[in-house]
């Protein structure tokens, strides 16, 4: 039972990859919708505009993207609606000085549990980077032996350089309630 619990917790935490990189993955990767009965959530207008520029092949064109907490939450909802294998729902994003906080609720388990993932993101050499700093079940920290393993696994899997993004990210700034990205379309 102990091994199952760790795997379940790890599966929930891996979903943090999606939460912290949601905007970049949404812009760069068309997702498959699996539930045809529910209309997908709408992406913020700025993200839709950037997708259209990418689709039109406007290579080398600079872009600037500013998203509020609510808009970034909409991006996450959009991605989660197309990814039923991610065991999270009701995710909200809060941006503070230098931190991204993602709060959600597990789905598919016998009991719904609140999950909080805290991390940082930035840009270096034209690519985004992310690091998860803390994972909690609601306000409760994970036991130290699980927390250490989960953070190591999560951060090892969080190499954003592995993903073929159609944009460079030259600047990424977190402000309270807003994330700003600048770069060029590849």
PAZAPA-4460 file (N, C-alpha, C; in steps of 0.05 Angstrom, whole numbers, plus 32768, in hexadecimal, padded with zeros to 4 digits):
% residues 186
    n_x    n_y    n_z   ca_x   ca_y   ca_z    c_x    c_y    c_z   seq   type   mol
   8010   7FE8   8000   8000   8000   8000   8011   8019   8000     1      X     A
   8028   8018   800E   8039   8030   800F   8044   8037   7FF3     2      X     A
   804B   8023   7FE3   8055   8027   7FC8   8040   8034   7FB7     3      X     A
   8027   802A   7FB8   8011   8035   7FA9   800D   8052   7FB0     4      X     A
   800D   8059   7FC9   8009   8075   7FD1   801E   8087   7FC6     5      X     A
   8037   807F   7FC7   804C   808F   7FBC   8049   8093   7F9E     6      X     A
   8042   807E   7F90   803E   8081   7F73   8027   8093   7F6D     7      X     A
   8011   8092   7F7C   7FFA   80A3   7F78   8002   80C0   7F7D     8      X     A
   8010   80C4   7F93   8019   80E0   7F99   802B   80EA   7F83     9      X     A
   803E   80D9   7F7A   8050   80E1   7F65   8041   80E8   7F4B    10      X     A
   802C   80D8   7F45   801D   80DE   7F2D   800F   80F9   7F2F    11      X     A
   8005   80FF   7F46   7FF8   811A   7F4A   800D   8130   7F47    12      X     A
   8024   812C   7F52   8038   8140   7F52   8044   8145   7F36    13      X     A
   8046   8130   7F27   8050   8133   7F0B   803E   8146   7EFC    14      X     A
   8025   8147   7F03   8013   8159   7EF6   801C   8176   7EFA    15      X     A
   802C   817B   7F0D   8037   8196   7F11   8047   819F   7EF9    16      X     A
   8053   818C   7EEB   8061   8194   7ED2   804F   81A3   7EC0    17      X     A
   8037   8199   7EBD   8024   81A5   7EAB   801B   81C0   7EB5    18      X     A
   8018   81C2   7ECF   800E   81DB   7EDA   8022   81F2   7ED7    19      X     A
   803C   81ED   7EDC   8050   8202   7EDA   8057   8209   7EBE    20      X     A
   8055   81F5   7EAC   805B   81FB   7E90   8043   81FD   7E7E    21      X     A
   802C   8200   7E89   8013   81FF   7E79   8012   8212   7E62    22      X     A
   801A   822B   7E66   8018   823E   7E50   802A   8235   7E39    23      X     A
   8043   822E   7E3F   8055   8227   7E2A   804D   820E   7E1B    24      X     A
   8042   81FA   7E29   8039   81E2   7E1C   8020   81E7   7E0B    25      X     A
   800F   81F7   7E15   7FF6   81FE   7E06   7FFD   820C   7DEC    26      X     A
   800F   821F   7DEE   8016   822E   7DD6   8024   821B   7DC2    27      X     A
   8034   8208   7DCB   8044   81F9   7DB9   8039   81DE   7DB1    28      X     A
   8026   81D3   7DBF   801D   81B8   7DB9   7FFF   81B6   7DB7    29      X     A
   7FF4   81B0   7DA0   7FD7   81AC   7D9F   7FCF   8193   7DAF    30      X     A
   7FBC   8196   7DC0   7FB4   8180   7DD1   7F9C   8172   7DC5    31      X     A
   7F99   8159   7DCB   7F82   814A   7DC2   7F6C   814C   7DD7    32      X     A
   7F54   8152   7DCE   7F3D   8153   7DE0   7F31   8137   7DE1    33      X     A
   7F2C   812D   7DF9   7F22   8112   7DFD   7F04   8112   7E04    34      X     A
   7EFA   8128   7E0F   7EDE   8129   7E16   7ECF   813B   7E03    35      X     A
   7EC1   812F   7DF0   7EB4   813E   7DDB   7E9A   814A   7DE5    36      X     A
   7E90   8143   7DFC   7E76   814D   7E06   7E79   8168   7E14    37      X     A
   7E91   816E   7E1E   7E95   8187   7E2C   7EA6   8199   7E1B    38      X     A
   7E9D   81B1   7E16   7EAD   81C4   7E06   7EC6   81CB   7E15    39      X     A
   7EDC   81CE   7E07   7EF5   81D4   7E15   7EF5   81F0   7E20    40      X     A
   7F03   81F5   7E36   7F05   8210   7E40   7F13   8221   7E2C    41      X     A
   7F0D   823A   7E2B   7F1A   824C   7E18   7F36   8255   7E23    42      X     A
   7F48   8258   7E10   7F62   8262   7E17   7F60   8281   7E18    43      X     A
   7F71   828E   7E28   7F71   82AB   7E27   7F78   82B5   7E0B    44      X     A
   7F6D   82CD   7E05   7F71   82D8   7DEA   7F8E   82DB   7DE2    45      X     A
   7F9F   82E2   7DF5   7FBC   82E6   7DEF   7FC9   82CC   7DE7    46      X     A
   7FC1   82B6   7DF4   7FCC   829C   7DED   7FC2   8293   7DD2    47      X     A
   7FA8   8297   7DCD   7F9D   8290   7DB2   7FAB   82A0   7D9C    48      X     A
   7FB0   82B9   7DA1   7FBE   82CA   7D8D   7FDA   82BF   7D87    49      X     A
   7FE8   82B7   7D9C   8003   82AC   7D99   8002   8292   7D89    50      X     A
   7FEE   8281   7D90   7FEB   8268   7D81   7FE6   826D   7D63    51      X     A
   7FD6   8281   7D5D   7FD0   8288   7D41   7FE9   8291   7D33    52      X     A
   7FF9   82A1   7D40   8013   82AA   7D34   8025   8293   7D2E    53      X     A
   8026   8280   7D41   8037   8269   7D3D   802D   8258   7D26    54      X     A
   8013   8254   7D25   8006   8244   7D0F   800A   8252   7CF4    55      X     A
   800B   826C   7CF4   800F   827B   7CDB   802C   827B   7CD2    56      X     A
   803E   8270   7CE2   805A   826E   7CDB   8069   8288   7CDC    57      X     A
   8062   8299   7CEF   806F   82B3   7CF2   8089   82B1   7D01    58      X     A
   809C   82A1   7CF5   80B6   829B   7D01   80C6   82B5   7D06    59      X     A
   80D3   82B6   7D1C   80E5   82CD   7D22   80D6   82E5   7D2E    60      X     A
   80BC   82E4   7D2F   80AC   82FB   7D39   80AD   82FA   7D58    61      X     A
   80B2   8312   7D63   80B2   8313   7D81   8095   8311   7D8B    62      X     A
   8093   8308   7DA4   8079   8307   7DB1   807D   8310   7DCE    63      X     A
   8068   8319   7DDA   8067   8320   7DF7   804C   8315   7E01    64      X     A
   804D   8307   7E16   8035   82FB   7E21   8033   8302   7E3F    65      X     A
   801D   830D   7E48   8019   8313   7E64   7FFE   8305   7E6C    66      X     A
   8000   82F4   7E80   7FE8   82E5   7E89   7FE4   82E9   7EA7    67      X     A
   7FCB   82EF   7EAE   7FC4   82F1   7ECA   7FC0   82D5   7ED7    68      X     A
   7FBD   82D5   7EF1   7FB7   82BC   7EFF   7F9F   82AE   7EF2    69      X     A
   7F8A   82BD   7EED   7F71   82B2   7EE1   7F76   82A7   7EC5    70      X     A
   7F85   82B6   7EB5   7F8B   82AC   7E9A   7F9D   8293   7E9A    71      X     A
   7FB0   8293   7EAC   7FC1   827B   7EAE   7FB1   8263   7EB8    72      X     A
   7F9E   8268   7ECB   7F8C   8253   7ED4   7F7C   8249   7EBD    73      X     A
   7F73   825A   7EAB   7F63   8252   7E93   7F74   8240   7E81    74      X     A
   7F8E   8247   7E7E   7FA0   8236   7E6E   7FA2   821B   7E7A    75      X     A
   7FA5   8219   7E94   7FA7   81FF   7EA2   7F8D   81F0   7E9E    76      X     A
   7F76   81FD   7EA1   7F5C   81EF   7E9D   7F5B   81E4   7E80    77      X     A
   7F64   81F4   7E6D   7F64   81EB   7E51   7F74   81D2   7E4E    78      X     A
   7F8C   81D1   7E59   7F9E   81BA   7E57   7F92   81A2   7E66    79      X     A
   7F87   81A6   7E7E   7F7C   8190   7E8D   7F63   8184   7E80    80      X     A
   7F54   8194   7E72   7F3D   818A   7E63   7F45   8177   7E4D    81      X     A
   7F5D   8179   7E43   7F67   8168   7E2E   7F7A   8152   7E38    82      X     A
   7F7D   8151   7E52   7F90   813D   7E5E   7F83   812E   7E74    83      X     A
   7F70   811C   7E6E   7F62   810E   7E84   7F73   80FC   7E95    84      X     A
   7F8C   80F7   7E8C   7F9E   80E6   7E9B   7FAB   80F5   7EB2    85      X     A
   7FA8   810F   7EB3   7FB4   811F   7EC9   7F9F   811F   7EE0    86      X     A
   7FA7   8115   7EF7   7F94   8111   7F0C   7F8F   812A   7F1D    87      X     A
   7F8B   8141   7F10   7F85   815A   7F1E   7F6D   8168   7F11    88      X     A
   7F5F   8177   7F22   7F48   8187   7F18   7F47   81A0   7F29    89      X     A
   7F36   81B3   7F21   7F32   81CC   7F30   7F4D   81D9   7F38    90      X     A
   7F5E   81DC   7F24   7F78   81E7   7F29   7F77   8206   7F26    91      X     A
   7F83   8213   7F38   7F86   8230   7F37   7FA4   8237   7F39    92      X     A
   7FAB   824C   7F2B   7FC7   8255   7F2B   7FC8   8271   7F39    93      X     A
   7FDC   8274   7F4B   7FE1   828D   7F58   7FFE   8294   7F53    94      X     A
   8003   82AB   7F48   801E   82B5   7F43   8026   82C9   7F58    95      X     A
   803D   82C6   7F64   8048   82D9   7F77   8064   82E1   7F6D    96      X     A
   8071   82F2   7F7C   808C   82FA   7F74   809E   82E1   7F74    97      X     A
   80A4   82D8   7F5C   80B7   82C2   7F59   80AB   82A6   7F5D    98      X     A
   8092   82A3   7F63   8087   8288   7F68   806D   8284   7F59    99      X     A
   8069   826A   7F52   8050   8261   7F46   8044   824D   7F5A   100      X     A
   802B   8252   7F61   801D   8240   7F74   8005   8234   7F65   101      X     A
   8004   821A   7F63   7FEE   820C   7F56   7FDF   81FC   7F6B   102      X     A
   7FC5   8202   7F6F   7FB4   81F4   7F82   7FA0   81E4   7F71   103      X     A
   7F9C   81CB   7F78   7F88   81BB   7F6B   7F7E   81A5   7F7D   104      X     A
   7F6D   8194   7F71   7F61   817E   7F80   7F66   8165   7F6F   105      X     A
   7F6D   814F   7F7C   7F71   8136   7F6E   7F57   812B   7F64   106      X     A
   7F58   811D   7F4E   7F40   810E   7F44   7F49   80F2   7F3D   107      X     A
   7F35   80E0   7F3E   7F3B   80C4   7F38   7F44   80B4   7F50   108      X     A
   7F46   80C1   7F68   7F4E   80B2   7F80   7F35   80AE   7F91   109      X     A
   7F37   809C   7FA4   7F20   8096   7FB5   7F17   80AF   7FC5   110      X     A
   7F2B   80C1   7FCB   7F25   80D9   7FDA   7F33   80F0   7FCB   111      X     A
   7F24   8106   7FC6   7F2F   811D   7FB9   7F41   812B   7FCD   112      X     A
   7F5A   8131   7FC5   7F6D   813E   7FD7   7F76   8159   7FCB   113      X     A
   7F78   816D   7FDB   7F83   8186   7FD1   7FA1   8184   7FCE   114      X     A
   7FAB   818F   7FB8   7FC8   818E   7FB2   7FD2   81AA   7FAD   115      X     A
   7FE9   81B1   7FB7   7FF5   81CB   7FB2   8012   81C6   7FA9   116      X     A
   8019   81D2   7F92   8033   81D0   7F87   803E   81EC   7F85   117      X     A
   8056   81F1   7F8F   8063   820B   7F8E   807D   8208   7F80   118      X     A
   8082   821B   7F6D   809B   821A   7F5F   80A3   8235   7F53   119      X     A
   80B9   8234   7F45   80C3   824C   7F37   80C6   8245   7F1A   120      X     A
   80C5   825A   7F09   80CA   8257   7EED   80DB   826F   7EE4   121      X     A
   80E8   826B   7ECD   80F8   8281   7EC2   8100   827A   7EA6   122      X     A
   8112   8289   7E9A   811C   8284   7E7F   813A   8287   7E7F   123      X     A
   8147   8276   7E6F   8164   8276   7E6D   816B   826B   7E52   124      X     A
   817B   8279   7E43   8184   8270   7E28   816D   826B   7E15   125      X     A
   8158   827C   7E17   8141   8279   7E05   812E   8263   7E0C   126      X     A
   8131   8256   7E22   8120   8240   7E2A   8115   8245   7E46   127      X     A
   80FD   823C   7E4B   80F2   823F   7E67   80FE   8229   7E78   128      X     A
   80FE   822E   7E92   8106   821A   7EA6   80F2   821C   7EBD   129      X     A
   80F0   8206   7ECB   80DE   8206   7EE2   80E9   81F4   7EF8   130      X     A
   80E3   81FA   7F10   80EC   81EA   7F27   80D6   81E9   7F3C   131      X     A
   80CE   81D1   7F43   80BA   81CE   7F58   80C9   81CE   7F73   132      X     A
   80BF   81E0   7F85   80CD   81E3   7F9E   80BE   81D5   7FB5   133      X     A
   80A3   81D3   7FB2   8094   81C7   7FC8   807B   81BA   7FBE   134      X     A
   8073   81A5   7FCA   805A   8197   7FC4   804D   8191   7FDF   135      X     A
   8033   8196   7FE0   8024   8191   7FF8   8009   8185   7FF2   136      X     A
   7FFE   8177   8004   7FE2   816E   8003   7FD3   8182   8013   137      X     A
   7FC7   8195   8005   7FBA   81AC   8012   7FCF   81BD   8020   138      X     A
   7FCC   81C1   8039   7FDF   81D1   8048   7FF4   81BF   8056   139      X     A
   7FF0   81A4   8054   8001   8191   8062   8019   818A   8051   140      X     A
   8031   818C   805C   8049   8184   804C   8049   8165   804A   141      X     A
   8056   815C   8035   805A   813F   8032   806E   8136   8046   142      X     A
   806D   811D   804E   8082   8112   8060   809D   8116   8052   143      X     A
   80B2   811B   8061   80CC   8122   8056   80D7   810D   8042   144      X     A
   80D4   80F3   8048   80DF   80DF   8036   80D0   80DF   801B   145      X     A
   80B7   80E4   801B   80A7   80E5   8003   80AD   8100   7FF4   146      X     A
   80AD   8115   8003   80B1   8130   7FF7   80CB   8131   7FE8   147      X     A
   80E1   8127   7FF4   80FB   8128   7FE7   80FA   8118   7FCD   148      X     A
   80EF   8100   7FCD   80EE   80F0   7FB5   80DC   80FD   7FA0   149      X     A
   80C5   8107   7FA8   80B3   8113   7F95   80BF   812B   7F88   150      X     A
   80CC   813D   7F98   80D8   8154   7F8C   80EF   814D   7F79   151      X     A
   80FF   8139   7F80   8115   8130   7F6F   810A   8126   7F54   152      X     A
   80F6   8114   7F56   80EA   8109   7F3E   80DD   811E   7F2D   153      X     A
   80CE   812F   7F3A   80BF   8144   7F2C   80D2   8157   7F1E   154      X     A
   80E6   8161   7F2B   80F9   8173   7F1F   810A   8166   7F0A   155      X     A
   8110   814C   7F0D   811F   813E   7EF8   810F   813C   7EDF   156      X     A
   80F5   8139   7EE2   80E4   8136   7ECB   80DC   8151   7EBF   157      X     A
   80E3   8167   7ECD   80DA   8181   7EC5   80F0   8190   7EB4   158      X     A
   80FB   8182   7EA2   810F   818E   7E8F   8100   8198   7E77   159      X     A
   80F9   81B2   7E77   80E9   81BD   7E61   80F8   81BE   7E47   160      X     A
   8112   81BA   7E47   8122   81B9   7E2E   811B   81A1   7E1E   161      X     A
   810E   818D   7E29   8105   8175   7E1B   80EE   817A   7E08   162      X     A
   80E0   8190   7E0B   80C8   8194   7DFC   80CD   81A8   7DE5   163      X     A
   80C4   81A0   7DCD   80C9   81B1   7DB6   80B5   81C9   7DB5   164      X     A
   80BE   81DF   7DC1   80AC   81F6   7DC2   80B0   8207   7DA8   165      X     A
   809B   8212   7D9D   809C   8221   7D85   80A4   823F   7D8A   166      X     A
   80AC   8245   7DA2   80B4   8260   7DA9   80CD   825F   7DBA   167      X     A
   80DC   8275   7DBA   80F1   8278   7DCE   80E5   8288   7DE5   168      X     A
   80F0   8285   7DFC   80E8   8295   7E13   8101   82A3   7E1D   169      X     A
   8103   82BC   7E16   811B   82CC   7E1E   8118   82D8   7E39   170      X     A
   80FF   82DE   7E41   80FA   82EA   7E5B   80E1   82DF   7E66   171      X     A
   80E1   82D9   7E7F   80CA   82CF   7E8E   80CA   82DC   7EA9   172      X     A
   80B6   82EB   7EAF   80B5   82FA   7EC8   809B   82F3   7ED7   173      X     A
   809E   82ED   7EF0   8086   82E8   7F01   8082   8301   7F13   174      X     A
   806A   830B   7F13   8061   8321   7F24   8049   8317   7F33   175      X     A
   8042   8324   7F49   8029   831C   7F56   8012   831E   7F43   176      X     A
   8005   8307   7F3E   7FEE   8306   7F2D   7FF3   8306   7F0F   177      X     A
   800C   8305   7F06   8012   8306   7EE9   802C   82F9   7EE2   178      X     A
   802C   82EC   7ECB   8045   82E1   7EBF   8049   82EF   7EA4   179      X     A
   8061   82F7   7E9E   8068   8304   7E85   807E   82F4   7E77   180      X     A
   8079   82EE   7E5D   808C   82DF   7E4D   8092   82F0   7E34   181      X     A
   80AB   82EF   7E2C   80B4   82FC   7E13   80C7   82E9   7E05   182      X     A
   80C6   82EA   7DEA   80D8   82DA   7DDA   80D1   82DD   7DBD   183      X     A
   80D8   82C9   7DAD   80D2   82C9   7D91   80C6   82AE   7D88   184      X     A
   80B7   82B0   7D72   80AB   8297   7D67   80C1   828A   7D57   185      X     A
   80C5   8270   7D5B   80D9   8261   7D4B   80D0   825C   7D2F   186      X     A
***
